[in-house]
Amino acid sequence: MQALIIIAHPGANSFSHAMATAADEVLAANGHAIIRHDLYAEQFNPVQPTGEAANTNSADPLVERHCADLKAADLILIFHLNWWGQPPAILKGWIDRVSAYTYPPGTDHDGVPQGLLKAHTALVFNTSNTPPAREQAMFGDPLEDIWTRCVFPLCGVTDVTRRMYGPMAGSTPNQRAAWLDEVRELVAEKTRP
């Protein structure tokens, strides 16, 4: 199995990075191939320079590499913080730029897109500083909709699991250790033969 890890957090010592490392360890221990992209460390350019109709390839070799890695993945793992109920701009730009669907021949852009990904499973891990009860009461869960209703189904991924951890501010070492254990368990569960 080929796993693709995408990290979108500007702090190299973030809990998003810690979760990605925990997932990486489980995948490696079980013999899976891993490609890991840290969008901030790579200085991924999130700005889409063309309209949707012209977004079929890019002159940016990093964008093309990300497209190839995404299409080759059997499992996709995304790690990011929650900013205003959304992924950070760099990850939103990654979604915009990394082509993962097309329109069938003879279908124009008001037709139903066809997903290009061979991965059927995606895991999304978020961190937040908003207590879960307040998040739900005030905002609903926009990240759940973004990943499980908008992004991955459009690309052909049918099994999407998302977890939110927090509030990170004031969390204890024991809480963070338990959250990392949950990440490890979920990755192990989703990658069992």
N, C-alpha and C positions, 0 to 999 in steps of 0.2 A: 504494500500500500504506500502511495506517495501522499504525504501530508504537507499542506501549505499553511504556514503560520504568518499572520499579518499582525504587526504591532503598531498601534497609533497612540503613542503617549510621548510627550516631549521630554519627560524625565527618565533618564536611563536607569535610575534606581527605583522606578515606580512599581506599584503592585501589579500593574498590567504586565510589566516585564517579568516580574516574579511568577505570575501565572503562566506566561508563555514558557518560561524555563521549566516549570513543573510539568507542563504538557509535553515539552520537548523530551524531558527525561523519560516519561512513560513511553512515548513513541519510540525513542531510541532503544530502550530496554526490550521492547517487543519487536525490534528488527525492522521498523518502518523507515522508509526514506523520508527525509525532512528537508523542506526548503523554507527558510526563515527570512522574512523581510521586515525590517524596522523602518517604517516610512520616514520618521524624522531623521534617523541616522543616515539613511540613504539620500536625504534631501529630495524626496519625491516631489515633483512639481504637480500640485493639484489643479492647476488652471487648465481647463479644457479650451483650446484655442479655436475650435470649430463648433458648428451646430451639430445636432444629433445625426442628421443625415450624412454628414461628412466624417463622422467618427468611426471610420472603418479600419484605420491604421494610424500610426504616429511616426513622426520623424525623431521622436525621443526614444533612444534605445532602451532606457530603463522602463518606459511604459510598455514597450514591446516585450521585454523580458518578463514583466509582471503578467502580461496577457498570456504568454506561453506557459508560465508556471501555473497560473490559475486554471487554464484549460487542461493541463496535465494532471492536476491534483485529483486524488480520490476522496480526500477529506480536507475541509477548509476550516481553519481555526482563526478567529478574529479576536484581538484583545485591545480594548480601548476604554477610555474614560467617558463619562457622561457629561457633556457640556451643553447646558440649556436643553436637555432632553434629546440631544442629537449626538452623533459621532463628531469628533473634532473635524475641522475643515479639511485637513490633509486626508483624512479617510473618506470624507464625502467626495473630495476631488478624485481619490483613487477609484471610488465607485463610478464616477462620471467618466473617467479616462480608460479604465480597463474593460475592454469590450467583452461582454459575456452573453450576449444574445444577438439574434439577427432576425430578419423577416424572411419567411419562406419565399422562394422564387414566385414571382407573379403577385406578391402581396405588397401593397404600399404601406406607408407608415401609420395608417389608421387600422391596419390589420393586427392580428394577434402575434406578438413576438414568439420566437422559438429559442429556448435556452441552449447555450453552447457548451455548458459544463458537463463533464462526465461524473463529477462528484455528486453523490446523492445526499451526503451528510455534511452539515456545517455546525460548528459550535461557536457561539459568540459569548465572550466573557467581558462584562462591563464593571467598572467601579463608579461609585457615586458618593457624594457627601450629603445627599438628602436622605433622611430616614425613610425607609420603604413605605410606611403607612402614609406619610405626608406626600411622597412622590405619587402614590396611587390616587389619593384623595384630590390632590391639586392638579395633577397633570395627566392622570391615566398612566399609560406606559408607552410613550411614543417610540422608544427604541424597539420594543417588541414588534410593533407594527412595521417599522422600517425594515427590520431584518427578516421577520417571518411572513410578512404579507407583501412587501414591496420588492425588496432586493433579490433574495434567494429564489423564491418561486419563479420570478421572471427569467432567471438564469437556468432553471431546470433542477434546482436543488429542492428535494422534497422533504427531507428530514432535517429540521432546523431546531436546535436547542440553544436557548439563551439563559444566562445566569447573570444577575446583578449582585455585586458585593459592596457592602458599605453599611453605614457611612464610614468612609475610610478615615476621616479626621477623628481622632480620638479612639480609633479601634486599637485593641490590645494585641500583643504578640500572639496570645492564645487564639484570639478570633482569626487573625490572619493565617495562622498555621492550620486551623480548621478549614478555612476557605480554600487554602492550597490543597489540602487533602481532598476536598470535594471536587476540585478541578481535576486532580489526578484520577479519582474514581470515575468521573464522567468520561474522561478521555479513554481510560482503560475499557469502560463499558462499551463505548461507541466503536472501538477498534478490535473487539474480540471477533474471531472468525465465526 
